[in-house]
Amino acid sequence: MSQSLSPDRIRADVAELLGCEPAEIEPDENLRDLGLDSVRLMTLVERWRAGGADTLELPDLAERPELAHWTALLTGENP
């Protein structure tokens, strides 16, 4: 979806909004269980759209709130 969104940036952005260290987030962990709510989710959508993921929509992230899925979706890479 975007060349400028790296796996490290995606992980760092999520960690920032959750108030934790990037290394603390497991790739397949449900981010809702870590406190990611709809307001934070929308913040990520807007940030990543600005970063080049022009077609990203909230449901793309909400349907499967896992770092591994988001990384694959945004970068085309498998973590």
Residue pairs with C-beta under 8 A, 6 or more apart in sequence:
1 52
1 53
1 55
1 56
1 73
1 74
1 75
1 76
2 48
2 51
2 52
2 53
2 54
2 74
2 75
3 52
4 51
4 52
5 48
5 51
5 52
5 53
5 74
5 75
6 75
7 71
7 75
7 77
7 79
8 22
9 51
10 48
10 67
10 70
10 71
10 74
10 75
11 22
11 25
11 67
11 71
12 22
13 44
13 47
13 48
14 22
14 25
14 31
14 36
14 44
14 67
14 70
15 21
15 22
15 24
15 25
17 36
17 40
17 43
17 44
18 25
18 31
18 34
18 35
18 36
18 40
19 35
20 34
25 31
25 34
25 67
26 67
27 66
27 67
27 68
27 71
27 79
28 66
28 67
28 68
29 66
29 67
30 65
30 66
31 65
31 66
31 67
32 65
36 65
38 58
38 62
41 58
41 61
41 62
41 65
42 58
44 61
45 56
45 57
45 58
45 61
48 56
48 74
49 56
53 74
56 74
60 73
61 70
61 73
64 70
67 79
68 78
68 79
71 77
71 79
72 78
72 79
